[in-house]
Amino acid sequence: MAVEFRLTLAGDLPPEHVVDLVAAEPAERPRPSATNLRLFSARHYETRGYALTVSSGSQGYFDAEADDGARWEWEPETYVDIDFSMRADDVVDKGIPNMMKAVARVLAARQEDAALVQNGNWLLLTRTAGELRRHRPTWWSHYGIDDLITP
């Protein structure tokens, strides 16, 4: 069973502007698809604990459960998604710590509104108008990543 995370950045930015940020090393840069030049992917299960895909879209609709059980909804006109897919065995040791380092690099380099959602269900992080907010505090402490991204 896979665990999926999606970091979405709002705005009309080319996905190739994000692929260098998400790679920990130049050799790990996601490669463009042969059939879709706005779709990039890489498999780093052995080194990082995840596979990732970077793609762009328009007329987005995203929703997730927020901290209080309320429904969070977001409809960016245009966006770039960074999807991380992890094997259940890799989540704790490699996947989440490496993913959060990649998320931190992207958020530090880009200023767009953003959201991080787990399995399409649980809202973990938002950035709106420059204000970063972590959701689900016990999730962050459970994985020992409290210090990787701070509001």
LUMSEZA-304548 format. One record per residue (C-alpha): residue number from 0; residue in one letter; x, y, z. Coordinates in steps of 0.2 Angstrom, whole numbers. Layout:
  seq  type     xx     yy     zz
  NUM     A      X      Y      Z
...
//
This chain:
  seq  type     xx     yy     zz
    0     M      0      0      0
    1     A      7     17     -5
    2     V      6     33      5
    3     E      3     49     -6
    4     F      7     67     -2
    5     R      3     82    -14
    6     L     11     99    -12
    7     T      2    111    -23
    8     L      8    128    -28
    9     A     -4    141    -34
   10     G      0    151    -50
   11     D      5    150    -68
   12     L     23    144    -65
   13     P     31    131    -77
   14     P     34    115    -68
   15     E     52    115    -74
   16     H     54    129    -62
   17     V     50    117    -48
   18     V     59    102    -53
   19     D     77    108    -49
   20     L     70    113    -31
   21     V     63     97    -27
   22     A     79     87    -32
   23     A     91     85    -17
   24     E    105     83    -30
   25     P    106     87    -49
   26     A    106     69    -53
   27     E     89     67    -45
   28     R     81     80    -55
   29     P     64     73    -62
   30     R     64     70    -81
   31     P     51     76    -93
   32     S     38     63   -100
   33     A     41     58   -118
   34     T     23     62   -122
   35     N     19     77   -110
   36     L     33     90   -108
   37     R     23     98    -93
   38     L     25     81    -83
   39     F     41     77    -74
   40     S     44     61    -64
   41     A     58     52    -54
   42     R     59     36    -44
   43     H     70     38    -29
   44     Y     63     24    -18
   45     E     81     17    -13
   46     T     89     34     -9
   47     R     74     45     -4
   48     G     60     33      0
   49     Y     48     40    -13
   50     A     44     42    -31
   51     L     39     60    -37
   52     T     29     68    -51
   53     V     28     86    -55
   54     S     14     92    -66
   55     S      4    108    -69
   56     G    -14    111    -72
   57     S    -28    124    -72
   58     Q    -45    126    -64
   59     G    -40    116    -49
   60     Y    -51    110    -35
   61     F    -43    103    -19
   62     D    -51     99     -3
   63     A    -46     90     13
   64     E    -50     88     31
   65     A    -43    102     42
   66     D    -38    101     60
   67     D    -56    103     67
   68     G    -64     91     55
   69     A    -70    105     45
   70     R    -68    104     26
   71     W    -55    115     18
   72     E    -57    119      0
   73     W    -46    128    -12
   74     E    -48    132    -31
   75     P    -32    139    -39
   76     E    -34    145    -56
   77     T    -18    138    -61
   78     Y     -6    127    -51
   79     V      9    115    -50
   80     D      7     99    -41
   81     I     22     89    -33
   82     D     16     72    -29
   83     F     26     60    -18
   84     S     22     42    -17
   85     M     29     31     -4
   86     R     29     13      0
   87     A     22     10     17
   88     D     39      2     23
   89     D     48     18     18
   90     V     37     31     26
   91     V     45     33     43
   92     D     63     30     40
   93     K     66     39     23
   94     G     51     45     15
   95     I     43     58     26
   96     P     60     66     32
   97     N     67     67     14
   98     M     50     73      7
   99     M     49     87     20
  100     K     66     92     16
  101     A     61     94     -2
  102     V     45    103      3
  103     A     55    115     13
  104     R     67    119     -2
  105     V     52    122    -13
  106     L     43    133      0
  107     A     59    143      4
  108     A     63    147    -15
  109     R     45    150    -21
  110     Q     32    162    -13
  111     E     16    156    -20
  112     D      1    150    -10
  113     A      3    132     -6
  114     A     -5    117      2
  115     L      2    100      8
  116     V    -11     86      9
  117     Q     -9     68     14
  118     N    -18     54      4
  119     G    -30     67     -3
  120     N    -38     68     14
  121     W    -29     77     27
  122     L    -22     95     27
  123     L     -5     96     34
  124     L      2    113     28
  125     T     -5    129     20
  126     R      3    145     15
  127     T     -9    159     11
  128     A     -3    177      7
  129     G     14    173     14
  130     E      8    166     30
  131     L     13    148     33
  132     R      2    137     44
  133     R      5    119     50
  134     H    -10    108     53
  135     R    -12     92     63
  136     P      2     96     76
  137     T      3     78     82
  138     W      7     72     64
  139     W     22     83     64
  140     S     28     78     81
  141     H     25     59     77
  142     Y     37     59     63
  143     G     50     70     72
  144     I     50     84     59
  145     D     44     98     70
  146     D     60    108     65
  147     L     60    105     46
  148     I     46    118     42
  149     T     42    131     55
  150     P     29    145     53
//
